[in-house]
Amino acid sequence: MRKIVGYALMGGMACGLLLGVTACGDNAASSSASKSSAASSAASSNATSSSKGSSAAASSVDTLSGTVTASGSSALAPLASDAATRFMAIHSAVDVEISSGGSGTGLKNVAAGTVDIGDSDVYAAEKLDASTAETLVDHKVATIGVAAVVNKDVAATVTNVTTAQLISIFTGATTNWSTLGGPNETIVRCTRPTSSGTRTLFEKYAMSGTAEVSDANGLESDNSGDLYAKVQETKGAIGYLALSYLVSNTNVGILSFNGTAASYTNIYSGAYPVWGFEHMYTLGAGSVPAQAFIAYITSDAYSGYIEQQGYGVNSKMSAAATSGR
């Protein structure tokens, strides 16, 4: 059966990949033939060689099968889909299906048992009540940075934004870019719903916990790909995106935050604070195929693909960066 990996993303984002594990067969039988003659010795050698060959063939048999379903964070979707494609290339009897919809949605789905994995940009306790969150097991698979992004006409003159300015913009107090040294254009806020983990990270670390307002000057998008397109197409637009959506970006301006560029070098050192861990949650230990998929995405074999796709490697985070996280 052909594998299907689906998620809502803008055109041009990388999609899938794959990998797996092997099952072990019987140990090779040893030959104890007598060396009474050259003929019997040769027969013994052939028998041993044949036994080893059978054992090697058995050890390469892949016994993993089933379906893995994951939903949630649109920021994590590109990485999850890439890993799924690679994983399925090795485990031909496993289907991995990825969908987005926001971290809150993924966490609710996995807690309800309707999916195997809930993808989230934030800890489960930030979206679920404590008793429900306690039923889930957290698997941190990567780090994700978030940056403020603007339409290219704004980026020509505005390259940096401060905490105070972001709060003023996203609460509706500042409404024209000319106030911030930009063009005489109305500020159009491109936002995500409250279920979004990207929104939660942005409000918490870029806006000091201040909540955005929702009004006529805001354009809400259900996923990050749609938000990217709105910022690109709308004069005066500002929004926020995970760095995984900005790997090959040429269509929107990426703002520095309090004078520091949004890069993983700065995230690893602790200089850039707007980031979070990418989580894959399971209900309890999770199914065997789900466990195998998570083991793959966190393995050394896959780690080389993480930064290529705009995510950070957890092992590179400094103590200064992770303090309090």
C-alpha positions as CSV (number, residue, x, y, z in Angstrom):
1,M,0.0,0.0,0.0
2,R,1.3,3.4,-0.9
3,K,2.0,5.6,2.1
4,I,0.3,9.0,2.5
5,V,1.7,11.9,4.5
6,G,-0.5,15.0,4.4
7,Y,-0.4,18.4,6.1
8,A,-1.4,21.9,5.3
9,L,1.7,23.9,4.2
10,M,2.7,26.5,1.7
11,G,4.1,25.4,-1.6
12,G,7.8,24.6,-1.6
13,M,8.1,23.2,1.9
14,A,10.0,20.0,2.1
15,C,7.6,17.0,2.8
16,G,8.7,13.5,3.6
17,L,11.4,10.8,4.2
18,L,12.0,7.5,6.1
19,L,13.8,4.8,8.1
20,G,13.4,1.8,10.4
21,V,14.6,-1.1,12.5
22,T,15.3,-4.7,11.9
23,A,14.1,-8.0,13.5
24,C,16.5,-10.7,14.5
25,G,16.5,-14.3,13.3
26,D,18.1,-17.5,14.6
27,N,21.8,-17.6,15.5
28,A,23.9,-19.4,12.9
29,A,24.4,-23.0,13.7
30,S,28.0,-24.1,14.2
31,S,29.4,-27.1,12.5
32,S,30.9,-29.9,14.6
33,A,31.8,-32.2,11.7
34,S,34.8,-34.4,12.2
35,K,38.0,-33.6,10.5
36,S,38.7,-37.2,9.6
37,S,38.9,-36.4,6.0
38,A,39.2,-33.4,3.6
39,A,35.7,-34.2,2.2
40,S,34.0,-34.1,5.6
41,S,35.9,-30.9,6.5
42,A,34.7,-29.2,3.3
43,A,31.1,-30.3,3.9
44,S,31.3,-28.9,7.4
45,S,32.6,-25.6,6.1
46,N,29.8,-25.4,3.5
47,A,27.2,-26.2,6.1
48,T,28.5,-23.4,8.4
49,S,28.5,-20.9,5.5
50,S,25.0,-21.8,4.5
51,S,23.8,-21.5,8.2
52,K,25.4,-18.0,8.4
53,G,23.7,-16.9,5.2
54,S,20.3,-18.0,6.5
55,S,20.9,-16.2,9.8
56,A,21.9,-13.0,8.0
57,A,18.8,-13.1,5.8
58,A,16.6,-13.7,8.8
59,S,18.1,-10.8,10.7
60,S,17.2,-8.4,7.9
61,V,13.5,-9.2,8.0
62,D,11.4,-6.1,9.0
63,T,8.5,-7.2,11.2
64,L,7.2,-3.7,12.1
65,S,3.8,-3.0,10.7
66,G,0.7,-0.9,11.4
67,T,-0.3,2.8,11.1
68,V,1.0,5.8,13.0
69,T,-1.3,8.9,13.1
70,A,-0.1,12.3,14.3
71,S,-1.8,15.7,14.4
72,G,-1.1,19.1,15.9
73,S,1.6,21.7,15.4
74,S,1.9,23.1,11.8
75,A,5.4,24.3,12.8
76,L,6.5,20.7,13.5
77,A,4.6,19.3,10.5
78,P,7.5,19.7,7.9
79,L,10.0,17.8,10.1
80,A,7.5,15.1,11.1
81,S,6.5,14.6,7.4
82,D,10.2,14.4,6.3
83,A,11.0,11.9,9.0
84,A,7.8,9.9,8.2
85,T,8.8,9.5,4.5
86,R,12.3,8.3,5.5
87,F,10.9,6.0,8.1
88,M,8.4,4.5,5.8
89,A,11.1,3.8,3.2
90,I,12.6,1.4,5.6
91,H,9.4,0.0,7.1
92,S,7.3,-0.8,4.1
93,A,4.5,-2.2,6.2
94,V,4.0,1.0,8.2
95,D,1.9,4.0,7.2
96,V,2.6,7.3,8.9
97,E,0.0,10.0,8.5
98,I,0.7,13.6,9.5
99,S,-1.8,16.4,9.8
100,S,-1.7,19.9,11.4
101,G,-4.4,22.0,13.0
102,G,-2.4,23.5,15.9
103,S,-0.7,22.2,19.0
104,G,-3.9,22.4,21.1
105,T,-5.7,20.3,18.6
106,G,-3.0,17.7,18.5
107,L,-2.8,17.5,22.3
108,K,-6.6,17.1,22.6
109,N,-6.6,14.4,19.9
110,V,-3.8,12.3,21.5
111,A,-5.3,12.6,25.0
112,A,-8.6,11.4,23.5
113,G,-6.9,8.5,21.8
114,T,-7.9,9.5,18.3
115,V,-4.3,9.8,17.1
116,D,-1.1,8.1,18.2
117,I,1.0,11.2,18.5
118,G,0.1,14.8,19.4
119,D,2.6,17.3,17.9
120,S,3.1,20.4,20.0
121,D,5.3,23.5,20.2
122,V,4.5,23.9,23.9
123,Y,4.2,21.7,27.0
124,A,0.9,19.8,27.3
125,A,0.1,21.6,30.5
126,E,-0.1,24.9,28.7
127,K,-3.0,23.6,26.6
128,L,-4.7,20.9,28.7
129,D,-5.9,20.7,32.2
130,A,-3.4,19.1,34.6
131,S,-5.1,15.8,35.0
132,T,-5.3,15.2,31.3
133,A,-1.8,16.4,30.6
134,E,-0.5,13.9,33.2
135,T,-1.7,11.0,31.0
136,L,0.6,12.0,28.2
137,V,4.3,11.1,27.8
138,D,6.5,13.9,26.4
139,H,9.2,13.2,23.7
140,K,11.2,16.3,22.9
141,V,12.4,15.9,19.3
142,A,13.8,19.3,18.3
143,T,13.9,23.0,19.1
144,I,12.0,25.6,17.1
145,G,12.6,29.3,16.9
146,V,9.9,31.9,16.1
147,A,10.4,35.3,14.4
148,A,8.3,38.3,13.6
149,V,7.9,38.7,9.9
150,V,6.7,41.6,7.8
151,N,5.7,42.4,4.2
152,K,8.6,43.3,2.0
153,D,7.6,46.9,1.7
154,V,7.8,47.3,5.4
155,A,11.1,45.4,5.6
156,A,12.7,48.0,3.4
157,T,12.8,50.4,6.4
158,V,11.9,48.4,9.5
159,T,14.5,45.6,10.3
160,N,14.2,45.4,14.1
161,V,11.4,45.3,16.7
162,T,11.4,45.5,20.5
163,T,9.3,43.8,23.0
164,A,7.4,47.1,23.8
165,Q,6.8,47.7,20.1
166,L,5.4,44.1,19.5
167,I,3.1,44.5,22.5
168,S,1.9,47.8,21.1
169,I,1.4,46.4,17.6
170,F,-0.4,43.2,18.6
171,T,-2.7,44.9,21.2
172,G,-3.8,47.4,18.6
173,A,-2.2,50.5,20.2
174,T,0.2,51.2,17.3
175,T,-1.7,51.1,14.0
176,N,0.6,52.7,11.4
177,W,4.2,51.8,10.4
178,S,5.2,55.4,10.2
179,T,5.2,55.5,14.0
180,L,8.1,53.0,13.9
181,G,10.0,54.6,11.1
182,G,8.4,52.6,8.4
183,P,6.1,53.5,5.4
184,N,2.8,55.4,5.9
185,E,0.8,52.2,5.9
186,T,-1.8,50.7,8.2
187,I,-0.4,47.8,10.3
188,V,-2.2,44.6,9.4
189,R,-1.7,41.9,12.1
190,C,-1.5,38.3,10.8
191,T,-2.2,36.0,13.7
192,R,-2.9,32.4,14.7
193,P,-5.8,31.0,16.8
194,T,-5.4,30.5,20.5
195,S,-4.9,26.7,19.9
196,S,-1.6,27.5,18.1
197,G,1.6,26.7,19.9
198,T,3.5,29.2,17.7
199,R,1.2,31.9,19.0
200,T,1.7,30.7,22.6
201,L,5.5,30.9,22.2
202,F,5.4,34.3,20.5
203,E,3.1,35.8,23.2
204,K,5.2,34.3,26.0
205,Y,8.7,35.1,24.9
206,A,8.4,38.0,22.5
207,M,5.5,39.8,24.2
208,S,6.3,39.1,27.8
209,G,3.1,37.1,28.2
210,T,0.8,39.8,26.8
211,A,-2.2,38.4,24.8
212,E,-2.9,39.5,21.3
213,V,-6.2,41.3,20.6
214,S,-8.6,40.2,17.9
215,D,-10.3,42.9,15.9
216,A,-11.0,44.1,12.3
217,N,-7.3,44.9,11.7
218,G,-6.3,41.2,12.3
219,L,-6.1,38.3,9.8
220,E,-6.2,35.0,11.5
221,S,-4.8,31.9,9.8
222,D,-5.3,28.2,10.8
223,N,-1.8,27.2,9.8
224,S,1.6,28.7,9.3
225,G,1.7,28.3,5.6
226,D,-1.4,30.4,5.2
227,L,0.0,33.1,7.5
228,Y,3.2,33.2,5.4
229,A,1.2,33.8,2.3
230,K,-0.9,36.5,3.9
231,V,2.2,38.4,5.1
232,Q,3.7,38.1,1.7
233,E,0.6,39.4,-0.1
234,T,-0.7,42.1,2.2
235,K,0.9,45.5,2.4
236,G,1.6,46.6,5.9
237,A,1.4,43.0,7.2
238,I,3.2,41.6,10.2
239,G,3.0,38.1,11.7
240,Y,5.1,35.5,13.3
241,L,6.4,32.2,12.0
242,A,8.5,29.2,13.0
243,L,12.0,29.3,11.5
244,S,11.2,26.1,9.7
245,Y,9.0,28.2,7.3
246,L,11.9,30.6,6.6
247,V,14.7,28.3,5.5
248,S,14.7,29.4,1.9
249,N,12.7,32.6,2.4
250,T,12.9,35.4,-0.1
251,N,9.3,36.7,0.2
252,V,8.9,38.3,3.6
253,G,11.2,40.3,5.9
254,I,12.5,38.6,9.1
255,L,12.8,41.1,11.9
256,S,15.5,41.1,14.6
257,F,14.2,41.1,18.1
258,N,15.6,43.6,20.6
259,G,18.6,43.9,18.3
260,T,19.3,40.1,18.0
261,A,18.8,38.2,14.8
262,A,16.6,35.1,14.8
263,S,19.1,32.3,14.2
264,Y,20.0,29.0,15.8
265,T,23.4,30.2,16.7
266,N,21.8,32.9,18.8
267,I,19.1,30.4,20.1
268,Y,21.8,27.9,21.2
269,S,23.8,30.5,23.1
270,G,20.7,32.0,24.8
271,A,20.9,35.4,23.1
272,Y,17.6,34.9,21.2
273,P,14.8,34.0,23.6
274,V,11.8,33.3,21.3
275,W,11.9,29.6,20.9
276,G,10.5,26.4,22.4
277,F,11.0,22.6,22.3
278,E,9.1,20.6,19.7
279,H,7.2,17.8,21.4
280,M,5.7,14.6,20.3
281,Y,3.3,13.4,22.9
282,T,1.9,9.9,23.3
283,L,-0.9,8.5,25.5
284,G,1.1,6.5,27.9
285,A,3.9,4.7,26.2
286,G,2.1,4.8,22.8
287,S,1.8,2.0,20.2
288,V,4.8,0.0,19.1
289,P,4.9,1.7,15.6
290,A,4.6,5.1,17.2
291,Q,7.5,4.3,19.6
292,A,9.6,3.2,16.7
293,F,8.8,6.4,14.7
294,I,9.7,8.6,17.6
295,A,12.9,6.6,18.3
296,Y,13.9,7.2,14.6
297,I,13.3,11.0,14.6
298,T,15.4,11.3,17.8
299,S,18.1,9.0,16.6
300,D,21.6,9.9,15.4
301,A,20.7,8.6,12.0
302,Y,18.1,11.4,11.6
303,S,19.7,14.2,13.5
304,G,21.6,15.5,10.5
305,Y,18.4,16.4,8.8
306,I,17.0,18.5,11.6
307,E,19.0,21.8,11.1
308,Q,18.7,21.5,7.3
309,Q,14.9,22.0,7.7
310,G,15.0,25.0,10.0
311,Y,14.9,23.3,13.4
312,G,17.4,23.2,16.3
313,V,19.2,20.2,17.7
314,N,18.4,19.8,21.4
315,S,21.9,18.6,22.3
316,K,23.3,21.9,21.1
317,M,21.3,24.1,23.5
318,S,23.4,25.8,26.1
319,A,22.6,25.9,29.8
320,A,22.1,29.6,29.5
321,A,19.5,29.0,26.8
322,T,17.5,26.3,28.6
323,S,17.6,27.8,32.1
324,G,14.0,28.1,33.2
325,R,12.6,26.2,30.2
